[in-house]
Amino acid sequence: MPPRRFVALAIVIFASVASAQTQERVLYFEPTLTPQGSQEIVNAIRTITETPQLTLDEARKSLTFRGTAAQVETAEWLFPLLN
């Protein structure tokens, strides 16, 4: 069994790497987009990027999402195409 300090160090390293990989972005829909249209965009981005952490705010016309760098990049690329 490895010494406790090595186990603790491994946990700290893993946690810092995992947290560094998660990013959050907020994007804004066109003001004229309907609620159904914004929900369809959210569903498409969620499915394509496999990002479960998407939040739609109809009042602010915004989409907040969290994911890996690759998921964020893909969502940022898709959003203007779908919007």
mmCIF file of the N, C-alpha and C atoms, coordinates in Angstrom:
data_MODEL
# 
_entry.id   MODEL 
# 
loop_
_atom_site.group_PDB 
_atom_site.id 
_atom_site.type_symbol 
_atom_site.label_atom_id 
_atom_site.label_alt_id 
_atom_site.label_comp_id 
_atom_site.label_asym_id 
_atom_site.label_entity_id 
_atom_site.label_seq_id 
_atom_site.pdbx_PDB_ins_code 
_atom_site.Cartn_x 
_atom_site.Cartn_y 
_atom_site.Cartn_z 
_atom_site.occupancy 
_atom_site.B_iso_or_equiv 
_atom_site.pdbx_formal_charge 
_atom_site.auth_seq_id 
_atom_site.auth_comp_id 
_atom_site.auth_asym_id 
_atom_site.auth_atom_id 
_atom_site.pdbx_PDB_model_num 
ATOM 1   N N  . MET A 1 1  ? 0.847   -1.174 0.000   1.00 0.00 ? 1  MET A N  1 
ATOM 2   C CA . MET A 1 1  ? 0.000   0.000  0.000   1.00 0.00 ? 1  MET A CA 1 
ATOM 3   C C  . MET A 1 1  ? 0.899   1.246  0.000   1.00 0.00 ? 1  MET A C  1 
ATOM 4   N N  . PRO A 1 2  ? 0.576   2.239  -0.851  1.00 0.00 ? 2  PRO A N  1 
ATOM 5   C CA . PRO A 1 2  ? 1.393   3.446  -0.898  1.00 0.00 ? 2  PRO A CA 1 
ATOM 6   C C  . PRO A 1 2  ? 1.213   4.289  0.358   1.00 0.00 ? 2  PRO A C  1 
ATOM 7   N N  . PRO A 1 3  ? 2.250   5.015  0.721   1.00 0.00 ? 3  PRO A N  1 
ATOM 8   C CA . PRO A 1 3  ? 2.134   5.891  1.883   1.00 0.00 ? 3  PRO A CA 1 
ATOM 9   C C  . PRO A 1 3  ? 1.002   6.911  1.698   1.00 0.00 ? 3  PRO A C  1 
ATOM 10  N N  . ARG A 1 4  ? 0.430   7.306  2.812   1.00 0.00 ? 4  ARG A N  1 
ATOM 11  C CA . ARG A 1 4  ? -0.722  8.216  2.766   1.00 0.00 ? 4  ARG A CA 1 
ATOM 12  C C  . ARG A 1 4  ? -0.428  9.532  2.085   1.00 0.00 ? 4  ARG A C  1 
ATOM 13  N N  . ARG A 1 5  ? 0.755   10.046 2.247   1.00 0.00 ? 5  ARG A N  1 
ATOM 14  C CA . ARG A 1 5  ? 1.056   11.340 1.639   1.00 0.00 ? 5  ARG A CA 1 
ATOM 15  C C  . ARG A 1 5  ? 1.032   11.260 0.116   1.00 0.00 ? 5  ARG A C  1 
ATOM 16  N N  . PHE A 1 6  ? 1.423   10.114 -0.447  1.00 0.00 ? 6  PHE A N  1 
ATOM 17  C CA . PHE A 1 6  ? 1.361   9.955  -1.901  1.00 0.00 ? 6  PHE A CA 1 
ATOM 18  C C  . PHE A 1 6  ? -0.086  9.839  -2.381  1.00 0.00 ? 6  PHE A C  1 
ATOM 19  N N  . VAL A 1 7  ? -0.904  9.175  -1.615  1.00 0.00 ? 7  VAL A N  1 
ATOM 20  C CA . VAL A 1 7  ? -2.318  9.069  -1.959  1.00 0.00 ? 7  VAL A CA 1 
ATOM 21  C C  . VAL A 1 7  ? -2.959  10.454 -1.906  1.00 0.00 ? 7  VAL A C  1 
ATOM 22  N N  . ALA A 1 8  ? -2.657  11.219 -0.870  1.00 0.00 ? 8  ALA A N  1 
ATOM 23  C CA . ALA A 1 8  ? -3.204  12.569 -0.732  1.00 0.00 ? 8  ALA A CA 1 
ATOM 24  C C  . ALA A 1 8  ? -2.726  13.465 -1.878  1.00 0.00 ? 8  ALA A C  1 
ATOM 25  N N  . LEU A 1 9  ? -1.460  13.351 -2.242  1.00 0.00 ? 9  LEU A N  1 
ATOM 26  C CA . LEU A 1 9  ? -0.914  14.136 -3.337  1.00 0.00 ? 9  LEU A CA 1 
ATOM 27  C C  . LEU A 1 9  ? -1.601  13.763 -4.649  1.00 0.00 ? 9  LEU A C  1 
ATOM 28  N N  . ALA A 1 10 ? -1.817  12.486 -4.867  1.00 0.00 ? 10 ALA A N  1 
ATOM 29  C CA . ALA A 1 10 ? -2.493  12.040 -6.082  1.00 0.00 ? 10 ALA A CA 1 
ATOM 30  C C  . ALA A 1 10 ? -3.916  12.588 -6.157  1.00 0.00 ? 10 ALA A C  1 
ATOM 31  N N  . ILE A 1 11 ? -4.606  12.624 -5.036  1.00 0.00 ? 11 ILE A N  1 
ATOM 32  C CA . ILE A 1 11 ? -5.971  13.159 -5.003  1.00 0.00 ? 11 ILE A CA 1 
ATOM 33  C C  . ILE A 1 11 ? -5.968  14.645 -5.316  1.00 0.00 ? 11 ILE A C  1 
ATOM 34  N N  . VAL A 1 12 ? -5.041  15.393 -4.757  1.00 0.00 ? 12 VAL A N  1 
ATOM 35  C CA . VAL A 1 12 ? -4.952  16.832 -5.006  1.00 0.00 ? 12 VAL A CA 1 
ATOM 36  C C  . VAL A 1 12 ? -4.641  17.102 -6.480  1.00 0.00 ? 12 VAL A C  1 
ATOM 37  N N  . ILE A 1 13 ? -3.714  16.355 -7.043  1.00 0.00 ? 13 ILE A N  1 
ATOM 38  C CA . ILE A 1 13 ? -3.354  16.538 -8.453  1.00 0.00 ? 13 ILE A CA 1 
ATOM 39  C C  . ILE A 1 13 ? -4.554  16.217 -9.344  1.00 0.00 ? 13 ILE A C  1 
ATOM 40  N N  . PHE A 1 14 ? -5.219  15.109 -9.079  1.00 0.00 ? 14 PHE A N  1 
ATOM 41  C CA . PHE A 1 14 ? -6.375  14.720 -9.878  1.00 0.00 ? 14 PHE A CA 1 
ATOM 42  C C  . PHE A 1 14 ? -7.478  15.772 -9.794  1.00 0.00 ? 14 PHE A C  1 
ATOM 43  N N  . ALA A 1 15 ? -7.733  16.271 -8.612  1.00 0.00 ? 15 ALA A N  1 
ATOM 44  C CA . ALA A 1 15 ? -8.790  17.267 -8.426  1.00 0.00 ? 15 ALA A CA 1 
ATOM 45  C C  . ALA A 1 15 ? -8.456  18.558 -9.154  1.00 0.00 ? 15 ALA A C  1 
ATOM 46  N N  . SER A 1 16 ? -7.204  18.979 -9.118  1.00 0.00 ? 16 SER A N  1 
ATOM 47  C CA . SER A 1 16 ? -6.840  20.224 -9.791  1.00 0.00 ? 16 SER A CA 1 
ATOM 48  C C  . SER A 1 16 ? -6.895  20.074 -11.305 1.00 0.00 ? 16 SER A C  1 
ATOM 49  N N  . VAL A 1 17 ? -6.522  18.914 -11.818 1.00 0.00 ? 17 VAL A N  1 
ATOM 50  C CA . VAL A 1 17 ? -6.612  18.672 -13.257 1.00 0.00 ? 17 VAL A CA 1 
ATOM 51  C C  . VAL A 1 17 ? -8.066  18.621 -13.684 1.00 0.00 ? 17 VAL A C  1 
ATOM 52  N N  . ALA A 1 18 ? -8.903  17.947 -12.926 1.00 0.00 ? 18 ALA A N  1 
ATOM 53  C CA . ALA A 1 18 ? -10.320 17.827 -13.266 1.00 0.00 ? 18 ALA A CA 1 
ATOM 54  C C  . ALA A 1 18 ? -11.004 19.191 -13.238 1.00 0.00 ? 18 ALA A C  1 
ATOM 55  N N  . SER A 1 19 ? -10.709 20.021 -12.252 1.00 0.00 ? 19 SER A N  1 
ATOM 56  C CA . SER A 1 19 ? -11.356 21.322 -12.171 1.00 0.00 ? 19 SER A CA 1 
ATOM 57  C C  . SER A 1 19 ? -10.846 22.265 -13.254 1.00 0.00 ? 19 SER A C  1 
ATOM 58  N N  . ALA A 1 20 ? -9.603  22.116 -13.667 1.00 0.00 ? 20 ALA A N  1 
ATOM 59  C CA . ALA A 1 20 ? -9.053  22.967 -14.716 1.00 0.00 ? 20 ALA A CA 1 
ATOM 60  C C  . ALA A 1 20 ? -9.683  22.655 -16.066 1.00 0.00 ? 20 ALA A C  1 
ATOM 61  N N  . GLN A 1 21 ? -10.182 21.466 -16.235 1.00 0.00 ? 21 GLN A N  1 
ATOM 62  C CA . GLN A 1 21 ? -10.753 21.078 -17.510 1.00 0.00 ? 21 GLN A CA 1 
ATOM 63  C C  . GLN A 1 21 ? -12.194 21.550 -17.671 1.00 0.00 ? 21 GLN A C  1 
ATOM 64  N N  . THR A 1 22 ? -12.880 21.830 -16.601 1.00 0.00 ? 22 THR A N  1 
ATOM 65  C CA . THR A 1 22 ? -14.271 22.255 -16.692 1.00 0.00 ? 22 THR A CA 1 
ATOM 66  C C  . THR A 1 22 ? -14.326 23.764 -16.893 1.00 0.00 ? 22 THR A C  1 
ATOM 67  N N  . GLN A 1 23 ? -15.097 24.164 -17.896 1.00 0.00 ? 23 GLN A N  1 
ATOM 68  C CA . GLN A 1 23 ? -15.244 25.576 -18.208 1.00 0.00 ? 23 GLN A CA 1 
ATOM 69  C C  . GLN A 1 23 ? -16.717 25.939 -18.215 1.00 0.00 ? 23 GLN A C  1 
ATOM 70  N N  . GLU A 1 24 ? -17.006 27.214 -18.052 1.00 0.00 ? 24 GLU A N  1 
ATOM 71  C CA . GLU A 1 24 ? -18.388 27.686 -18.093 1.00 0.00 ? 24 GLU A CA 1 
ATOM 72  C C  . GLU A 1 24 ? -18.475 28.871 -19.039 1.00 0.00 ? 24 GLU A C  1 
ATOM 73  N N  . ARG A 1 25 ? -19.534 28.887 -19.834 1.00 0.00 ? 25 ARG A N  1 
ATOM 74  C CA . ARG A 1 25 ? -19.764 29.979 -20.767 1.00 0.00 ? 25 ARG A CA 1 
ATOM 75  C C  . ARG A 1 25 ? -21.229 30.402 -20.732 1.00 0.00 ? 25 ARG A C  1 
ATOM 76  N N  . VAL A 1 26 ? -21.473 31.664 -21.046 1.00 0.00 ? 26 VAL A N  1 
ATOM 77  C CA . VAL A 1 26 ? -22.833 32.182 -21.187 1.00 0.00 ? 26 VAL A CA 1 
ATOM 78  C C  . VAL A 1 26 ? -22.919 32.801 -22.581 1.00 0.00 ? 26 VAL A C  1 
ATOM 79  N N  . LEU A 1 27 ? -23.915 32.359 -23.343 1.00 0.00 ? 27 LEU A N  1 
ATOM 80  C CA . LEU A 1 27 ? -24.157 32.892 -24.682 1.00 0.00 ? 27 LEU A CA 1 
ATOM 81  C C  . LEU A 1 27 ? -25.572 33.446 -24.728 1.00 0.00 ? 27 LEU A C  1 
ATOM 82  N N  . TYR A 1 28 ? -25.801 34.409 -25.598 1.00 0.00 ? 28 TYR A N  1 
ATOM 83  C CA . TYR A 1 28 ? -27.093 35.082 -25.654 1.00 0.00 ? 28 TYR A CA 1 
ATOM 84  C C  . TYR A 1 28 ? -27.778 34.851 -27.000 1.00 0.00 ? 28 TYR A C  1 
ATOM 85  N N  . PHE A 1 29 ? -29.061 34.520 -26.921 1.00 0.00 ? 29 PHE A N  1 
ATOM 86  C CA . PHE A 1 29 ? -29.865 34.287 -28.103 1.00 0.00 ? 29 PHE A CA 1 
ATOM 87  C C  . PHE A 1 29 ? -30.251 35.605 -28.762 1.00 0.00 ? 29 PHE A C  1 
ATOM 88  N N  . GLU A 1 30 ? -30.644 35.515 -30.026 1.00 0.00 ? 30 GLU A N  1 
ATOM 89  C CA . GLU A 1 30 ? -31.207 36.668 -30.729 1.00 0.00 ? 30 GLU A CA 1 
ATOM 90  C C  . GLU A 1 30 ? -32.478 37.095 -29.992 1.00 0.00 ? 30 GLU A C  1 
ATOM 91  N N  . PRO A 1 31 ? -32.721 38.370 -29.849 1.00 0.00 ? 31 PRO A N  1 
ATOM 92  C CA . PRO A 1 31 ? -33.904 38.829 -29.100 1.00 0.00 ? 31 PRO A CA 1 
ATOM 93  C C  . PRO A 1 31 ? -35.233 38.370 -29.709 1.00 0.00 ? 31 PRO A C  1 
ATOM 94  N N  . THR A 1 32 ? -35.254 38.123 -31.009 1.00 0.00 ? 32 THR A N  1 
ATOM 95  C CA . THR A 1 32 ? -36.504 37.748 -31.672 1.00 0.00 ? 32 THR A CA 1 
ATOM 96  C C  . THR A 1 32 ? -36.768 36.247 -31.664 1.00 0.00 ? 32 THR A C  1 
ATOM 97  N N  . LEU A 1 33 ? -35.861 35.455 -31.130 1.00 0.00 ? 33 LEU A N  1 
ATOM 98  C CA . LEU A 1 33 ? -36.024 34.000 -31.123 1.00 0.00 ? 33 LEU A CA 1 
ATOM 99  C C  . LEU A 1 33 ? -37.160 33.593 -30.185 1.00 0.00 ? 33 LEU A C  1 
ATOM 100 N N  . THR A 1 34 ? -37.988 32.668 -30.641 1.00 0.00 ? 34 THR A N  1 
ATOM 101 C CA . THR A 1 34 ? -39.117 32.202 -29.828 1.00 0.00 ? 34 THR A CA 1 
ATOM 102 C C  . THR A 1 34 ? -38.633 31.261 -28.729 1.00 0.00 ? 34 THR A C  1 
ATOM 103 N N  . PRO A 1 35 ? -39.418 31.062 -27.667 1.00 0.00 ? 35 PRO A N  1 
ATOM 104 C CA . PRO A 1 35 ? -39.038 30.100 -26.634 1.00 0.00 ? 35 PRO A CA 1 
ATOM 105 C C  . PRO A 1 35 ? -38.836 28.687 -27.192 1.00 0.00 ? 35 PRO A C  1 
ATOM 106 N N  . GLN A 1 36 ? -39.673 28.294 -28.139 1.00 0.00 ? 36 GLN A N  1 
ATOM 107 C CA . GLN A 1 36 ? -39.513 26.969 -28.739 1.00 0.00 ? 36 GLN A CA 1 
ATOM 108 C C  . GLN A 1 36 ? -38.199 26.888 -29.519 1.00 0.00 ? 36 GLN A C  1 
ATOM 109 N N  . GLY A 1 37 ? -37.860 27.951 -30.228 1.00 0.00 ? 37 GLY A N  1 
ATOM 110 C CA . GLY A 1 37 ? -36.610 27.976 -30.985 1.00 0.00 ? 37 GLY A CA 1 
ATOM 111 C C  . GLY A 1 37 ? -35.397 27.880 -30.086 1.00 0.00 ? 37 GLY A C  1 
ATOM 112 N N  . SER A 1 38 ? -35.409 28.604 -28.976 1.00 0.00 ? 38 SER A N  1 
ATOM 113 C CA . SER A 1 38 ? -34.265 28.544 -28.055 1.00 0.00 ? 38 SER A CA 1 
ATOM 114 C C  . SER A 1 38 ? -34.169 27.165 -27.408 1.00 0.00 ? 38 SER A C  1 
ATOM 115 N N  . GLN A 1 39 ? -35.297 26.542 -27.091 1.00 0.00 ? 39 GLN A N  1 
ATOM 116 C CA . GLN A 1 39 ? -35.266 25.198 -26.506 1.00 0.00 ? 39 GLN A CA 1 
ATOM 117 C C  . GLN A 1 39 ? -34.723 24.183 -27.508 1.00 0.00 ? 39 GLN A C  1 
ATOM 118 N N  . GLU A 1 40 ? -35.055 24.343 -28.778 1.00 0.00 ? 40 GLU A N  1 
ATOM 119 C CA . GLU A 1 40 ? -34.536 23.439 -29.806 1.00 0.00 ? 40 GLU A CA 1 
ATOM 120 C C  . GLU A 1 40 ? -33.030 23.578 -29.950 1.00 0.00 ? 40 GLU A C  1 
ATOM 121 N N  . ILE A 1 41 ? -32.529 24.804 -29.847 1.00 0.00 ? 41 ILE A N  1 
ATOM 122 C CA . ILE A 1 41 ? -31.084 25.022 -29.904 1.00 0.00 ? 41 ILE A CA 1 
ATOM 123 C C  . ILE A 1 41 ? -30.403 24.364 -28.711 1.00 0.00 ? 41 ILE A C  1 
ATOM 124 N N  . VAL A 1 42 ? -30.979 24.543 -27.523 1.00 0.00 ? 42 VAL A N  1 
ATOM 125 C CA . VAL A 1 42 ? -30.425 23.920 -26.320 1.00 0.00 ? 42 VAL A CA 1 
ATOM 126 C C  . VAL A 1 42 ? -30.380 22.401 -26.485 1.00 0.00 ? 42 VAL A C  1 
ATOM 127 N N  . ASN A 1 43 ? -31.464 21.816 -26.962 1.00 0.00 ? 43 ASN A N  1 
ATOM 128 C CA . ASN A 1 43 ? -31.510 20.362 -27.148 1.00 0.00 ? 43 ASN A CA 1 
ATOM 129 C C  . ASN A 1 43 ? -30.471 19.889 -28.158 1.00 0.00 ? 43 ASN A C  1 
ATOM 130 N N  . ALA A 1 44 ? -30.297 20.631 -29.235 1.00 0.00 ? 44 ALA A N  1 
ATOM 131 C CA . ALA A 1 44 ? -29.314 20.256 -30.251 1.00 0.00 ? 44 ALA A CA 1 
ATOM 132 C C  . ALA A 1 44 ? -27.897 20.323 -29.688 1.00 0.00 ? 44 ALA A C  1 
ATOM 133 N N  . ILE A 1 45 ? -27.579 21.408 -28.987 1.00 0.00 ? 45 ILE A N  1 
ATOM 134 C CA . ILE A 1 45 ? -26.233 21.549 -28.417 1.00 0.00 ? 45 ILE A CA 1 
ATOM 135 C C  . ILE A 1 45 ? -25.988 20.481 -27.357 1.00 0.00 ? 45 ILE A C  1 
ATOM 136 N N  . ARG A 1 46 ? -26.985 20.223 -26.516 1.00 0.00 ? 46 ARG A N  1 
ATOM 137 C CA . ARG A 1 46 ? -26.848 19.196 -25.476 1.00 0.00 ? 46 ARG A CA 1 
ATOM 138 C C  . ARG A 1 46 ? -26.562 17.827 -26.108 1.00 0.00 ? 46 ARG A C  1 
ATOM 139 N N  . THR A 1 47 ? -27.272 17.500 -27.172 1.00 0.00 ? 47 THR A N  1 
ATOM 140 C CA . THR A 1 47 ? -27.112 16.202 -27.820 1.00 0.00 ? 47 THR A CA 1 
ATOM 141 C C  . THR A 1 47 ? -25.787 16.090 -28.554 1.00 0.00 ? 47 THR A C  1 
ATOM 142 N N  . ILE A 1 48 ? -25.442 17.089 -29.332 1.00 0.00 ? 48 ILE A N  1 
ATOM 143 C CA . ILE A 1 48 ? -24.223 17.031 -30.149 1.00 0.00 ? 48 ILE A CA 1 
ATOM 144 C C  . ILE A 1 48 ? -22.975 17.052 -29.284 1.00 0.00 ? 48 ILE A C  1 
ATOM 145 N N  . THR A 1 49 ? -22.948 17.906 -28.268 1.00 0.00 ? 49 THR A N  1 
ATOM 146 C CA . THR A 1 49 ? -21.735 18.027 -27.437 1.00 0.00 ? 49 THR A CA 1 
ATOM 147 C C  . THR A 1 49 ? -21.716 17.062 -26.264 1.00 0.00 ? 49 THR A C  1 
ATOM 148 N N  . GLU A 1 50 ? -22.840 16.385 -26.032 1.00 0.00 ? 50 GLU A N  1 
ATOM 149 C CA . GLU A 1 50 ? -22.969 15.484 -24.880 1.00 0.00 ? 50 GLU A CA 1 
ATOM 150 C C  . GLU A 1 50 ? -22.677 16.227 -23.575 1.00 0.00 ? 50 GLU A C  1 
ATOM 151 N N  . THR A 1 51 ? -23.224 17.434 -23.481 1.00 0.00 ? 51 THR A N  1 
ATOM 152 C CA . THR A 1 51 ? -23.054 18.282 -22.309 1.00 0.00 ? 51 THR A CA 1 
ATOM 153 C C  . THR A 1 51 ? -24.372 18.347 -21.547 1.00 0.00 ? 51 THR A C  1 
ATOM 154 N N  . PRO A 1 52 ? -24.469 17.667 -20.400 1.00 0.00 ? 52 PRO A N  1 
ATOM 155 C CA . PRO A 1 52 ? -25.731 17.678 -19.671 1.00 0.00 ? 52 PRO A CA 1 
ATOM 156 C C  . PRO A 1 52 ? -25.987 18.962 -18.888 1.00 0.00 ? 52 PRO A C  1 
ATOM 157 N N  . GLN A 1 53 ? -24.959 19.749 -18.638 1.00 0.00 ? 53 GLN A N  1 
ATOM 158 C CA . GLN A 1 53 ? -25.112 20.924 -17.787 1.00 0.00 ? 53 GLN A CA 1 
ATOM 159 C C  . GLN A 1 53 ? -25.363 22.184 -18.612 1.00 0.00 ? 53 GLN A C  1 
ATOM 160 N N  . LEU A 1 54 ? -26.572 22.276 -19.142 1.00 0.00 ? 54 LEU A N  1 
ATOM 161 C CA . LEU A 1 54 ? -26.998 23.451 -19.895 1.00 0.00 ? 54 LEU A CA 1 
ATOM 162 C C  . LEU A 1 54 ? -28.181 24.081 -19.185 1.00 0.00 ? 54 LEU A C  1 
ATOM 163 N N  . THR A 1 55 ? -28.157 25.403 -19.064 1.00 0.00 ? 55 THR A N  1 
ATOM 164 C CA . THR A 1 55 ? -29.254 26.107 -18.412 1.00 0.00 ? 55 THR A CA 1 
ATOM 165 C C  . THR A 1 55 ? -29.776 27.181 -19.350 1.00 0.00 ? 55 THR A C  1 
ATOM 166 N N  . LEU A 1 56 ? -31.047 27.108 -19.634 1.00 0.00 ? 56 LEU A N  1 
ATOM 167 C CA . LEU A 1 56 ? -31.704 28.090 -20.484 1.00 0.00 ? 56 LEU A CA 1 
ATOM 168 C C  . LEU A 1 56 ? -32.420 29.102 -19.599 1.00 0.00 ? 56 LEU A C  1 
ATOM 169 N N  . ASP A 1 57 ? -32.158 30.379 -19.823 1.00 0.00 ? 57 ASP A N  1 
ATOM 170 C CA . ASP A 1 57 ? -32.833 31.457 -19.096 1.00 0.00 ? 57 ASP A CA 1 
ATOM 171 C C  . ASP A 1 57 ? -33.604 32.286 -20.120 1.00 0.00 ? 57 ASP A C  1 
ATOM 172 N N  . GLU A 1 58 ? -34.910 32.021 -20.217 1.00 0.00 ? 58 GLU A N  1 
ATOM 173 C CA . GLU A 1 58 ? -35.747 32.708 -21.203 1.00 0.00 ? 58 GLU A CA 1 
ATOM 174 C C  . GLU A 1 58 ? -35.832 34.210 -20.936 1.00 0.00 ? 58 GLU A C  1 
ATOM 175 N N  . ALA A 1 59 ? -35.859 34.602 -19.688 1.00 0.00 ? 59 ALA A N  1 
ATOM 176 C CA . ALA A 1 59 ? -35.972 36.021 -19.350 1.00 0.00 ? 59 ALA A CA 1 
ATOM 177 C C  . ALA A 1 59 ? -34.757 36.811 -19.854 1.00 0.00 ? 59 ALA A C  1 
ATOM 178 N N  . ARG A 1 60 ? -33.581 36.233 -19.701 1.00 0.00 ? 60 ARG A N  1 
ATOM 179 C CA . ARG A 1 60 ? -32.345 36.892 -20.146 1.00 0.00 ? 60 ARG A CA 1 
ATOM 180 C C  . ARG A 1 60 ? -31.973 36.516 -21.572 1.00 0.00 ? 60 ARG A C  1 
ATOM 181 N N  . LYS A 1 61 ? -32.722 35.547 -22.150 1.00 0.00 ? 61 LYS A N  1 
ATOM 182 C CA . LYS A 1 61 ? -32.398 35.026 -23.488 1.00 0.00 ? 61 LYS A CA 1 
ATOM 183 C C  . LYS A 1 61 ? -30.956 34.534 -23.524 1.00 0.00 ? 61 LYS A C  1 
ATOM 184 N N  . SER A 1 62 ? -30.596 33.715 -22.506 1.00 0.00 ? 62 SER A N  1 
ATOM 185 C CA . SER A 1 62 ? -29.218 33.249 -22.412 1.00 0.00 ? 62 SER A CA 1 
ATOM 186 C C  . SER A 1 62 ? -29.154 31.741 -22.236 1.00 0.00 ? 62 SER A C  1 
ATOM 187 N N  . LEU A 1 63 ? -28.003 31.206 -22.592 1.00 0.00 ? 63 LEU A N  1 
ATOM 188 C CA . LEU A 1 63 ? -27.693 29.797 -22.423 1.00 0.00 ? 63 LEU A CA 1 
ATOM 189 C C  . LEU A 1 63 ? -26.391 29.720 -21.647 1.00 0.00 ? 63 LEU A C  1 
ATOM 190 N N  . THR A 1 64 ? -26.423 29.054 -20.492 1.00 0.00 ? 64 THR A N  1 
ATOM 191 C CA . THR A 1 64 ? -25.223 28.847 -19.686 1.00 0.00 ? 64 THR A CA 1 
ATOM 192 C C  . THR A 1 64 ? -24.891 27.371 -19.743 1.00 0.00 ? 64 THR A C  1 
ATOM 193 N N  . PHE A 1 65 ? -23.623 27.060 -20.016 1.00 0.00 ? 65 PHE A N  1 
ATOM 194 C CA . PHE A 1 65 ? -23.238 25.656 -20.063 1.00 0.00 ? 65 PHE A CA 1 
ATOM 195 C C  . PHE A 1 65 ? -21.858 25.451 -19.465 1.00 0.00 ? 65 PHE A C  1 
ATOM 196 N N  . ARG A 1 66 ? -21.684 24.252 -18.939 1.00 0.00 ? 66 ARG A N  1 
ATOM 197 C CA . ARG A 1 66 ? -20.405 23.835 -18.361 1.00 0.00 ? 66 ARG A CA 1 
ATOM 198 C C  . ARG A 1 66 ? -19.974 22.553 -19.036 1.00 0.00 ? 66 ARG A C  1 
ATOM 199 N N  . GLY A 1 67 ? -18.689 22.450 -19.277 1.00 0.00 ? 67 GLY A N  1 
ATOM 200 C CA . GLY A 1 67 ? -18.182 21.233 -19.888 1.00 0.00 ? 67 GLY A CA 1 
ATOM 201 C C  . GLY A 1 67 ? -16.681 21.293 -20.051 1.00 0.00 ? 67 GLY A C  1 
ATOM 202 N N  . THR A 1 68 ? -16.164 20.291 -20.724 1.00 0.00 ? 68 THR A N  1 
ATOM 203 C CA . THR A 1 68 ? -14.733 20.247 -20.998 1.00 0.00 ? 68 THR A CA 1 
ATOM 204 C C  . THR A 1 68 ? -14.403 21.306 -22.042 1.00 0.00 ? 68 THR A C  1 
ATOM 205 N N  . ALA A 1 69 ? -13.127 21.539 -22.245 1.00 0.00 ? 69 ALA A N  1 
ATOM 206 C CA . ALA A 1 69 ? -12.704 22.530 -23.235 1.00 0.00 ? 69 ALA A CA 1 
ATOM 207 C C  . ALA A 1 69 ? -13.246 22.171 -24.615 1.00 0.00 ? 69 ALA A C  1 
ATOM 208 N N  . ALA A 1 70 ? -13.217 20.902 -24.961 1.00 0.00 ? 70 ALA A N  1 
ATOM 209 C CA . ALA A 1 70 ? -13.710 20.464 -26.274 1.00 0.00 ? 70 ALA A CA 1 
ATOM 210 C C  . ALA A 1 70 ? -15.214 20.681 -26.394 1.00 0.00 ? 70 ALA A C  1 
ATOM 211 N N  . GLN A 1 71 ? -15.956 20.394 -25.337 1.00 0.00 ? 71 GLN A N  1 
ATOM 212 C CA . GLN A 1 71 ? -17.405 20.608 -25.361 1.00 0.00 ? 71 GLN A CA 1 
ATOM 213 C C  . GLN A 1 71 ? -17.733 22.092 -25.493 1.00 0.00 ? 71 GLN A C  1 
ATOM 214 N N  . VAL A 1 72 ? -17.007 22.918 -24.773 1.00 0.00 ? 72 VAL A N  1 
ATOM 215 C CA . VAL A 1 72 ? -17.233 24.364 -24.812 1.00 0.00 ? 72 VAL A CA 1 
ATOM 216 C C  . VAL A 1 72 ? -16.922 24.904 -26.205 1.00 0.00 ? 72 VAL A C  1 
ATOM 217 N N  . GLU A 1 73 ? -15.804 24.493 -26.774 1.00 0.00 ? 73 GLU A N  1 
ATOM 218 C CA . GLU A 1 73 ? -15.429 24.952 -28.108 1.00 0.00 ? 73 GLU A CA 1 
ATOM 219 C C  . GLU A 1 73 ? -16.468 24.548 -29.142 1.00 0.00 ? 73 GLU A C  1 
ATOM 220 N N  . THR A 1 74 ? -16.940 23.316 -29.058 1.00 0.00 ? 74 THR A N  1 
ATOM 221 C CA . THR A 1 74 ? -17.942 22.836 -30.003 1.00 0.00 ? 74 THR A CA 1 
ATOM 222 C C  . THR A 1 74 ? -19.243 23.609 -29.848 1.00 0.00 ? 74 THR A C  1 
ATOM 223 N N  . ALA A 1 75 ? -19.678 23.818 -28.617 1.00 0.00 ? 75 ALA A N  1 
ATOM 224 C CA . ALA A 1 75 ? -20.916 24.564 -28.366 1.00 0.00 ? 75 ALA A CA 1 
ATOM 225 C C  . ALA A 1 75 ? -20.785 26.010 -28.866 1.00 0.00 ? 75 ALA A C  1 
ATOM 226 N N  . GLU A 1 76 ? -19.632 26.625 -28.632 1.00 0.00 ? 76 GLU A N  1 
ATOM 227 C CA . GLU A 1 76 ? -19.427 28.002 -29.093 1.00 0.00 ? 76 GLU A CA 1 
ATOM 228 C C  . GLU A 1 76 ? -19.414 28.080 -30.621 1.00 0.00 ? 76 GLU A C  1 
ATOM 229 N N  . TRP A 1 77 ? -18.966 27.035 -31.266 1.00 0.00 ? 77 TRP A N  1 
ATOM 230 C CA . TRP A 1 77 ? -18.967 26.997 -32.729 1.00 0.00 ? 77 TRP A CA 1 
ATOM 231 C C  . TRP A 1 77 ? -20.384 26.787 -33.249 1.00 0.00 ? 77 TRP A C  1 
ATOM 232 N N  . LEU A 1 78 ? -21.143 25.884 -32.602 1.00 0.00 ? 78 LEU A N  1 
ATOM 233 C CA . LEU A 1 78 ? -22.498 25.564 -33.039 1.00 0.00 ? 78 LEU A CA 1 
ATOM 234 C C  . LEU A 1 78 ? -23.500 26.688 -32.783 1.00 0.00 ? 78 LEU A C  1 
ATOM 235 N N  . PHE A 1 79 ? -23.374 27.349 -31.651 1.00 0.00 ? 79 PHE A N  1 
ATOM 236 C CA . PHE A 1 79 ? -24.381 28.314 -31.219 1.00 0.00 ? 79 PHE A CA 1 
ATOM 237 C C  . PHE A 1 79 ? -24.731 29.358 -32.274 1.00 0.00 ? 79 PHE A C  1 
ATOM 238 N N  . PRO A 1 80 ? -23.746 30.061 -32.838 1.00 0.00 ? 80 PRO A N  1 
ATOM 239 C CA . PRO A 1 80 ? -24.119 31.076 -33.842 1.00 0.00 ? 80 PRO A CA 1 
ATOM 240 C C  . PRO A 1 80 ? -24.722 30.466 -35.108 1.00 0.00 ? 80 PRO A C  1 
ATOM 241 N N  . LEU A 1 81 ? -24.342 29.262 -35.429 1.00 0.00 ? 81 LEU A N  1 
ATOM 242 C CA . LEU A 1 81 ? -24.918 28.606 -36.608 1.00 0.00 ? 81 LEU A CA 1 
ATOM 243 C C  . LEU A 1 81 ? -26.390 28.285 -36.395 1.00 0.00 ? 81 LEU A C  1 
ATOM 244 N N  . LEU A 1 82 ? -26.732 27.882 -35.186 1.00 0.00 ? 82 LEU A N  1 
ATOM 245 C CA . LEU A 1 82 ? -28.120 27.524 -34.861 1.00 0.00 ? 82 LEU A CA 1 
ATOM 246 C C  . LEU A 1 82 ? -28.971 28.730 -34.487 1.00 0.00 ? 82 LEU A C  1 
ATOM 247 N N  . ASN A 1 83 ? -28.334 29.750 -33.954 1.00 0.00 ? 83 ASN A N  1 
ATOM 248 C CA . ASN A 1 83 ? -29.039 30.933 -33.485 1.00 0.00 ? 83 ASN A CA 1 
ATOM 249 C C  . ASN A 1 83 ? -29.452 31.767 -34.674 1.00 0.00 ? 83 ASN A C  1 
# 
